[in-house]
Amino acid sequence: MINMILVIGAFGQLGTVLTEKLQVKWGLNRVIASDLVSKADFNGHFETLDATDFKALEQIVTKYKITEIYHLAAILSANGEKFPLHTWDVNMTSLFNVLEVARIHKVNKVFYPSSIAVFGDKIERVNTPQSPNLTPATVYGISKVSGEIWNNYYYNKYGLDVRSLRYPGVIGYQSLPGGGTTDYAVDIYHKAVKNESFECFLEATTKLPMIFMDDAIRATIELMDAPIEDINVRTSYNLSGMSFTPKELYHSIKKIYPDFKISYKPDFRQNIANSWPKSIDDSSARNDWEWKPAFDLDMMTELMIQKLKEYYNSITV
């Protein structure tokens, strides 16, 4: 059978990069990107899709004989707290649509991104284990926990091969922040490259788990490529890259930009961050499908700054 891939939410922070990697892996003709609106510079097959519309999703899956779905569409943590009921509705309705369409039309695999937002304050915050008490503090986290449980249900009840990762904060140069609590760690690089000072919405010592985009994408593809018999977690795998504080990130950047300035003005996102882990135990992923991150903080800083300098130079020429 020829693999046909559907990416829902293809133009978000993660989707933008994952779609390109999947196109390289499978070919332009076998990857269908979908989102609420198109992008003028997108190269490939695109379908406009609101994932809360069951019939529209079903039409795309049948039209292209989709065999794998990457369901990336969601309202994230910080934005989600502004409109909690709407966030719940969008996040859960879109997931149910994906699961039901995949079940009915016998889609081979589904990928569902979860998040460290599933962890509440009643956990071990250092090396948070794979199966702790999950009492999240945000509606985004509540929707992700619920999604994990439904994924597990669909696997056990229907044999639907749903796979998932609990992403830490994802840091990449390919797109702007998308409304998450860890977005400071993307924005700070933009400010440094533009020779602007940075006001951080978290306290200097707030340690959070993060991952560089290249590692996050590689982990996603490695998980989806793993033999089904190696997948032992059907809720969502813990995933870890590195952990650092805003102050540590600032000092990493200062090695390249010695005059870079930072100030701290914590807002409502501080309370969200305080409920999350400081570091993650991802030994299940390492044991089951041999996950291992490639980037540390300084390696990430070097590449982020290099790529953002290239970007800003290109748009000022």
C-alpha positions as a Python dict, from the first residue, in 0.01 Angstrom:
ca = {
    (1, 'M'): (0, 0, 0),
    (2, 'I'): (125, 350, -86),
    (3, 'N'): (148, 576, 218),
    (4, 'M'): (-56, 895, 190),
    (5, 'I'): (0, 1146, 469),
    (6, 'L'): (-241, 1412, 598),
    (7, 'V'): (-105, 1688, 823),
    (8, 'I'): (-375, 1881, 1009),
    (9, 'G'): (-252, 2217, 1135),
    (10, 'A'): (31, 2214, 883),
    (11, 'F'): (124, 2581, 919),
    (12, 'G'): (169, 2598, 1295),
    (13, 'Q'): (508, 2608, 1466),
    (14, 'L'): (553, 2230, 1459),
    (15, 'G'): (347, 2160, 1147),
    (16, 'T'): (548, 2392, 924),
    (17, 'V'): (869, 2197, 982),
    (18, 'L'): (714, 1851, 1009),
    (19, 'T'): (531, 1892, 677),
    (20, 'E'): (856, 1977, 498),
    (21, 'K'): (1034, 1678, 655),
    (22, 'L'): (750, 1445, 559),
    (23, 'Q'): (761, 1579, 202),
    (24, 'V'): (1133, 1496, 188),
    (25, 'K'): (1067, 1150, 333),
    (26, 'W'): (762, 1051, 126),
    (27, 'G'): (758, 1293, -171),
    (28, 'L'): (549, 1603, -247),
    (29, 'N'): (268, 1401, -404),
    (30, 'R'): (214, 1188, -93),
    (31, 'V'): (182, 1459, 172),
    (32, 'I'): (-140, 1663, 200),
    (33, 'A'): (-106, 1976, 411),
    (34, 'S'): (-421, 2124, 565),
    (35, 'D'): (-500, 2428, 776),
    (36, 'L'): (-763, 2697, 812),
    (37, 'V'): (-594, 2914, 548),
    (38, 'S'): (-329, 2857, 284),
    (39, 'K'): (18, 3013, 260),
    (40, 'A'): (120, 3181, -63),
    (41, 'D'): (471, 3036, -57),
    (42, 'F'): (370, 2677, 24),
    (43, 'N'): (507, 2415, -215),
    (44, 'G'): (292, 2103, -222),
    (45, 'H'): (-64, 1978, -196),
    (46, 'F'): (-290, 2187, 27),
    (47, 'E'): (-651, 2151, 140),
    (48, 'T'): (-837, 2411, 346),
    (49, 'L'): (-970, 2231, 655),
    (50, 'D'): (-1141, 2316, 981),
    (51, 'A'): (-1076, 1996, 1176),
    (52, 'T'): (-1394, 2048, 1379),
    (53, 'D'): (-1588, 1979, 1055),
    (54, 'F'): (-1625, 1600, 1041),
    (55, 'K'): (-1754, 1582, 684),
    (56, 'A'): (-1478, 1805, 548),
    (57, 'L'): (-1213, 1590, 716),
    (58, 'E'): (-1376, 1271, 592),
    (59, 'Q'): (-1385, 1401, 235),
    (60, 'I'): (-1010, 1469, 237),
    (61, 'V'): (-928, 1130, 388),
    (62, 'T'): (-1136, 947, 126),
    (63, 'K'): (-1028, 1170, -163),
    (64, 'Y'): (-658, 1100, -111),
    (65, 'K'): (-691, 752, 46),
    (66, 'I'): (-503, 876, 353),
    (67, 'T'): (-306, 613, 546),
    (68, 'E'): (-147, 834, 818),
    (69, 'I'): (-280, 1143, 995),
    (70, 'Y'): (-69, 1389, 1194),
    (71, 'H'): (-322, 1585, 1399),
    (72, 'L'): (-141, 1902, 1509),
    (73, 'A'): (-431, 2150, 1526),
    (74, 'A'): (-503, 2284, 1876),
    (75, 'I'): (-537, 2601, 2079),
    (76, 'L'): (-229, 2620, 2302),
    (77, 'S'): (-184, 2686, 2674),
    (78, 'A'): (-159, 3064, 2713),
    (79, 'N'): (-415, 3148, 2443),
    (80, 'G'): (-638, 2870, 2567),
    (81, 'E'): (-677, 3028, 2910),
    (82, 'K'): (-837, 3334, 2754),
    (83, 'F'): (-1125, 3128, 2612),
    (84, 'P'): (-1134, 2799, 2806),
    (85, 'L'): (-1466, 2657, 2684),
    (86, 'H'): (-1383, 2737, 2322),
    (87, 'T'): (-1040, 2578, 2366),
    (88, 'W'): (-1197, 2260, 2504),
    (89, 'D'): (-1449, 2249, 2221),
    (90, 'V'): (-1194, 2295, 1944),
    (91, 'N'): (-930, 2063, 2087),
    (92, 'M'): (-1165, 1777, 2170),
    (93, 'T'): (-1403, 1799, 1873),
    (94, 'S'): (-1111, 1797, 1629),
    (95, 'L'): (-955, 1495, 1803),
    (96, 'F'): (-1282, 1297, 1807),
    (97, 'N'): (-1324, 1371, 1437),
    (98, 'V'): (-975, 1242, 1361),
    (99, 'L'): (-1019, 928, 1569),
    (100, 'E'): (-1360, 846, 1421),
    (101, 'V'): (-1258, 913, 1060),
    (102, 'A'): (-944, 705, 1112),
    (103, 'R'): (-1147, 421, 1263),
    (104, 'I'): (-1419, 423, 998),
    (105, 'H'): (-1182, 449, 703),
    (106, 'K'): (-913, 220, 846),
    (107, 'V'): (-630, 473, 855),
    (108, 'N'): (-311, 289, 949),
    (109, 'K'): (-159, 536, 1198),
    (110, 'V'): (-250, 856, 1377),
    (111, 'F'): (-7, 1094, 1547),
    (112, 'Y'): (-135, 1307, 1836),
    (113, 'P'): (86, 1570, 2000),
    (114, 'S'): (50, 1590, 2375),
    (115, 'S'): (241, 1824, 2603),
    (116, 'I'): (407, 1879, 2940),
    (117, 'A'): (88, 2077, 3009),
    (118, 'V'): (-70, 1745, 3115),
    (119, 'F'): (130, 1757, 3440),
    (120, 'G'): (-21, 1944, 3732),
    (121, 'D'): (134, 2048, 4061),
    (122, 'K'): (98, 1709, 4231),
    (123, 'I'): (398, 1552, 4059),
    (124, 'E'): (768, 1503, 4109),
    (125, 'R'): (887, 1812, 3923),
    (126, 'V'): (1243, 1684, 3877),
    (127, 'N'): (1266, 1387, 3638),
    (128, 'T'): (889, 1368, 3618),
    (129, 'P'): (803, 1000, 3555),
    (130, 'Q'): (607, 853, 3267),
    (131, 'S'): (293, 778, 3467),
    (132, 'P'): (245, 1038, 3742),
    (133, 'N'): (-76, 1188, 3873),
    (134, 'L'): (-213, 1406, 3593),
    (135, 'T'): (-408, 1706, 3725),
    (136, 'P'): (-323, 1985, 3481),
    (137, 'A'): (-372, 2353, 3563),
    (138, 'T'): (-488, 2470, 3218),
    (139, 'V'): (-775, 2379, 2988),
    (140, 'Y'): (-514, 2300, 2722),
    (141, 'G'): (-355, 2047, 2958),
    (142, 'I'): (-696, 1905, 3050),
    (143, 'S'): (-777, 1856, 2682),
    (144, 'K'): (-441, 1686, 2622),
    (145, 'V'): (-486, 1444, 2915),
    (146, 'S'): (-834, 1361, 2787),
    (147, 'G'): (-693, 1310, 2439),
    (148, 'E'): (-428, 1071, 2568),
    (149, 'I'): (-695, 862, 2741),
    (150, 'W'): (-913, 855, 2429),
    (151, 'N'): (-611, 751, 2220),
    (152, 'N'): (-553, 461, 2457),
    (153, 'Y'): (-922, 370, 2437),
    (154, 'Y'): (-926, 367, 2057),
    (155, 'Y'): (-616, 147, 2050),
    (156, 'N'): (-757, -105, 2300),
    (157, 'K'): (-1117, -96, 2172),
    (158, 'Y'): (-1063, -72, 1795),
    (159, 'G'): (-696, -148, 1737),
    (160, 'L'): (-636, 203, 1599),
    (161, 'D'): (-261, 266, 1599),
    (162, 'V'): (-247, 609, 1768),
    (163, 'R'): (97, 729, 1878),
    (164, 'S'): (180, 1034, 2084),
    (165, 'L'): (457, 1243, 2239),
    (166, 'R'): (441, 1479, 2535),
    (167, 'Y'): (638, 1766, 2388),
    (168, 'P'): (826, 1999, 2617),
    (169, 'G'): (867, 2358, 2498),
    (170, 'V'): (963, 2342, 2130),
    (171, 'I'): (1220, 2596, 2012),
    (172, 'G'): (1270, 2660, 1642),
    (173, 'Y'): (1375, 2932, 1400),
    (174, 'Q'): (1127, 2836, 1129),
    (175, 'S'): (820, 3018, 1262),
    (176, 'L'): (712, 3273, 1520),
    (177, 'P'): (575, 3175, 1864),
    (178, 'G'): (224, 3031, 1863),
    (179, 'G'): (77, 3124, 2201),
    (180, 'G'): (245, 2883, 2443),
    (181, 'T'): (393, 2940, 2787),
    (182, 'T'): (741, 2834, 2673),
    (183, 'D'): (737, 3079, 2379),
    (184, 'Y'): (975, 3317, 2556),
    (185, 'A'): (1253, 3079, 2455),
    (186, 'V'): (1179, 3147, 2088),
    (187, 'D'): (1110, 3518, 2112),
    (188, 'I'): (1431, 3588, 2303),
    (189, 'Y'): (1644, 3479, 2006),
    (190, 'H'): (1456, 3709, 1770),
    (191, 'K'): (1516, 4003, 2003),
    (192, 'A'): (1887, 3922, 2034),
    (193, 'V'): (1941, 3900, 1659),
    (194, 'K'): (1752, 4228, 1607),
    (195, 'N'): (1969, 4395, 1875),
    (196, 'E'): (1667, 4462, 2095),
    (197, 'S'): (1634, 4407, 2468),
    (198, 'F'): (1402, 4132, 2588),
    (199, 'E'): (1132, 4142, 2856),
    (200, 'C'): (1067, 3791, 2986),
    (201, 'F'): (720, 3697, 3113),
    (202, 'L'): (868, 3430, 3343),
    (203, 'E'): (1095, 3467, 3645),
    (204, 'A'): (1469, 3428, 3586),
    (205, 'T'): (1494, 3098, 3775),
    (206, 'T'): (1193, 2920, 3619),
    (207, 'K'): (1338, 2593, 3493),
    (208, 'L'): (1136, 2414, 3225),
    (209, 'P'): (1199, 2121, 2992),
    (210, 'M'): (1261, 2223, 2631),
    (211, 'I'): (1354, 2062, 2301),
    (212, 'F'): (1507, 2200, 1983),
    (213, 'M'): (1281, 2176, 1680),
    (214, 'D'): (1517, 1945, 1489),
    (215, 'D'): (1507, 1696, 1777),
    (216, 'A'): (1128, 1727, 1815),
    (217, 'I'): (1069, 1651, 1448),
    (218, 'R'): (1314, 1362, 1447),
    (219, 'A'): (1147, 1215, 1757),
    (220, 'T'): (807, 1238, 1588),
    (221, 'I'): (920, 1059, 1273),
    (222, 'E'): (1118, 797, 1466),
    (223, 'L'): (814, 722, 1681),
    (224, 'M'): (590, 683, 1377),
    (225, 'D'): (847, 464, 1202),
    (226, 'A'): (896, 231, 1500),
    (227, 'P'): (756, -123, 1469),
    (228, 'I'): (415, -153, 1632),
    (229, 'E'): (543, -420, 1871),
    (230, 'D'): (792, -168, 2017),
    (231, 'I'): (521, 83, 2113),
    (232, 'N'): (436, 10, 2476),
    (233, 'V'): (287, 347, 2576),
    (234, 'R'): (-54, 417, 2425),
    (235, 'T'): (-131, 737, 2614),
    (236, 'S'): (171, 952, 2530),
    (237, 'Y'): (547, 916, 2566),
    (238, 'N'): (743, 1155, 2785),
    (239, 'L'): (998, 1336, 2569),
    (240, 'S'): (1299, 1535, 2682),
    (241, 'G'): (1568, 1743, 2517),
    (242, 'M'): (1716, 1977, 2780),
    (243, 'S'): (1605, 2185, 3078),
    (244, 'F'): (1705, 2545, 3147),
    (245, 'T'): (1592, 2873, 3303),
    (246, 'P'): (1546, 3210, 3129),
    (247, 'K'): (1864, 3325, 3303),
    (248, 'E'): (2062, 3028, 3170),
    (249, 'L'): (1929, 3087, 2821),
    (250, 'Y'): (2019, 3455, 2849),
    (251, 'H'): (2378, 3371, 2941),
    (252, 'S'): (2402, 3128, 2650),
    (253, 'I'): (2300, 3409, 2414),
    (254, 'K'): (2542, 3655, 2580),
    (255, 'K'): (2832, 3436, 2469),
    (256, 'I'): (2748, 3556, 2116),
    (257, 'Y'): (2587, 3893, 2198),
    (258, 'P'): (2772, 4027, 2507),
    (259, 'D'): (2562, 4347, 2518),
    (260, 'F'): (2227, 4172, 2507),
    (261, 'K'): (1990, 4292, 2784),
    (262, 'I'): (1705, 4113, 2959),
    (263, 'S'): (1443, 4218, 3214),
    (264, 'Y'): (1179, 4012, 3393),
    (265, 'K'): (809, 4091, 3425),
    (266, 'P'): (622, 3772, 3518),
    (267, 'D'): (256, 3757, 3415),
    (268, 'F'): (-22, 3493, 3431),
    (269, 'R'): (201, 3248, 3245),
    (270, 'Q'): (424, 3223, 3552),
    (271, 'N'): (151, 3034, 3738),
    (272, 'I'): (116, 2798, 3444),
    (273, 'A'): (493, 2736, 3436),
    (274, 'N'): (498, 2677, 3812),
    (275, 'S'): (266, 2380, 3764),
    (276, 'W'): (490, 2212, 3508),
    (277, 'P'): (794, 1985, 3546),
    (278, 'K'): (1150, 2114, 3568),
    (279, 'S'): (1286, 1807, 3394),
    (280, 'I'): (1143, 1493, 3233),
    (281, 'D'): (1221, 1123, 3264),
    (282, 'D'): (1188, 994, 2908),
    (283, 'S'): (1338, 651, 2970),
    (284, 'S'): (1033, 477, 2818),
    (285, 'A'): (1098, 648, 2484),
    (286, 'R'): (1470, 572, 2509),
    (287, 'N'): (1405, 207, 2588),
    (288, 'D'): (1117, 140, 2348),
    (289, 'W'): (1235, 312, 2030),
    (290, 'E'): (1587, 430, 2117),
    (291, 'W'): (1512, 801, 2146),
    (292, 'K'): (1812, 1027, 2213),
    (293, 'P'): (1832, 1409, 2173),
    (294, 'A'): (2118, 1556, 1970),
    (295, 'F'): (2117, 1923, 2085),
    (296, 'D'): (2219, 2088, 2411),
    (297, 'L'): (2159, 2454, 2503),
    (298, 'D'): (2471, 2610, 2350),
    (299, 'M'): (2442, 2404, 2030),
    (300, 'M'): (2084, 2518, 1994),
    (301, 'T'): (2176, 2882, 2058),
    (302, 'E'): (2444, 2879, 1791),
    (303, 'L'): (2211, 2736, 1527),
    (304, 'M'): (1914, 2953, 1625),
    (305, 'I'): (2119, 3270, 1594),
    (306, 'Q'): (2281, 3161, 1269),
    (307, 'K'): (1946, 3082, 1106),
    (308, 'L'): (1769, 3392, 1235),
    (309, 'K'): (2053, 3617, 1116),
    (310, 'E'): (2018, 3461, 772),
    (311, 'Y'): (1642, 3521, 783),
    (312, 'Y'): (1659, 3885, 890),
    (313, 'N'): (1938, 3959, 644),
    (314, 'S'): (1728, 3811, 362),
    (315, 'I'): (1424, 4029, 433),
    (316, 'T'): (1628, 4352, 456),
    (317, 'V'): (1812, 4304, 126),
}
